Amino acid sequence: MMFLLRTAFWLSVAIFLIPVDHSAEQQAEAARVQPIGALEAASAAQATISDMSGFCGRNPTACDIGGRVATTFMLKAQTGARLVYDFIDRSLADKAGVAVDHGTLTAADLAPAWRGPGKAPQGI
């Protein structure tokens, strides 16, 4: 049980250290949810610990900040997952020898050369 709590704690710390993706932040702002800073998070945590029962009725600001903490955590977790996914995707592409970046080539440049009817491709 303690292992799970420690893992959750350190995973949370790692996620909070990940910067928020600006496009995800803009989407959150469009939904009128703003990410939270470290001082606001510490203040909300202290208010939550001091009064666990019914604090939303007495401290609506703490509930609001708690919701913002959860939203910020979610945005950072998504950004972290995207970074890991992109890293793995690039690693697998490099190992497979697949060139993902085509540089300045267009789709027409990448299309195979035309072969007339009845001509088999060479090498077959």
N, C-alpha and C positions, 0 to 999 in steps of 0.2 A: 504493500500500500504506500509506504513512504517513497519507494522508487517511482511510482506513478506521480505522486505529488511533486517530487523533485524534477522529474522529467517535464511535467506541465509547467512548472515555474521557469525552468531554464529555456524551454521552448518559447514561453511568453516573452521572456527577456530578449531572446534572439529576434523574435518577430517585431518587438517594439523598436529595435535598433535598425530595422530595415526602413529605408526612406519610402515615402508614399509616392506612387506613380502619379505624375501630374494629371494625366488624362482621367485616372480613377478619382483623383481628388476633385477635378472639375465636375465629374458626374455626381459625386457626393454633394458638392455645393449646389448643383442644380436641384437636388432633392432636398435642399435646405438643411443638410447635415454637414457640420464642419469638423475636421479632424481636431484632435486635442493636443495640447502641449504637455510637457512633463510636469510642470508645476500644477496645472489644473488637474492632472491625473493623481498627483500626490494629495492634493487637497480633497478630491473626491474620495479617495481611498480612506483618508483619515475620517471624513464625515461618515462614511459607510461603517467603519469599524466602531465608531463611538455610538452609533444608534442603528442596530440591525433591524429592529421591529418597527414597521410603519414609518420608516424615515421618508418615504416618498410623499406622504401626506404632510409631514412637517418640513421637509427639505426638498421642494421640487427642483431646485437648482442642482442638487447632488444627483437626482435621478436624471436630469437632462445631461449633466456631465458624464454620468455613467453610460448613458446611451451613446454619447459621442465617443467615449473610450472604446466601447464595443465596435462602433463603426470604424474608428481608426485602426483598431486591431484587425478587423476583417480586411480593410484596404491593404494593410501591410502584409497580412498573410497571403492575399491574392498576389501582391507584387513579388513576394518571396517565392511563391509557387511558380509564377511566370518566369522568374530568373532561373530557377532550378530547371524548369522545363526547357527553356531556351538553351541552357548550358548542355543538358543531356542531348537535345536535338542536334546541336552543333557537334558534340563529341561523336555521336553515332554517324553523322554525315561525314565527318573527317575520317573515321575508321573505315567506313564503307567505300571511301574514295569518291564519293559523289560530290561534284562541285555544285553547291547550292547557289552561289553568287554567279550570275552570268555577265556581270559587268555592264557594258553598254550595248550588248547584243539585244536585238529585238526578236520578237516571235518569228518574223520572217527569216531572220538570220539563223535561227535555231532549227527551222523546218528542214527535213531531209531534201536532198536534191531530187528533181523529177526524173523518173525513169519511164521510158516508153512501155507500151503494153507488150507483154511477152518477154521482157528482159528480166532475168532473175538478178537479184543483187549479187555482186561479186563476193566471193568468200563463202558461198553456201554450196 
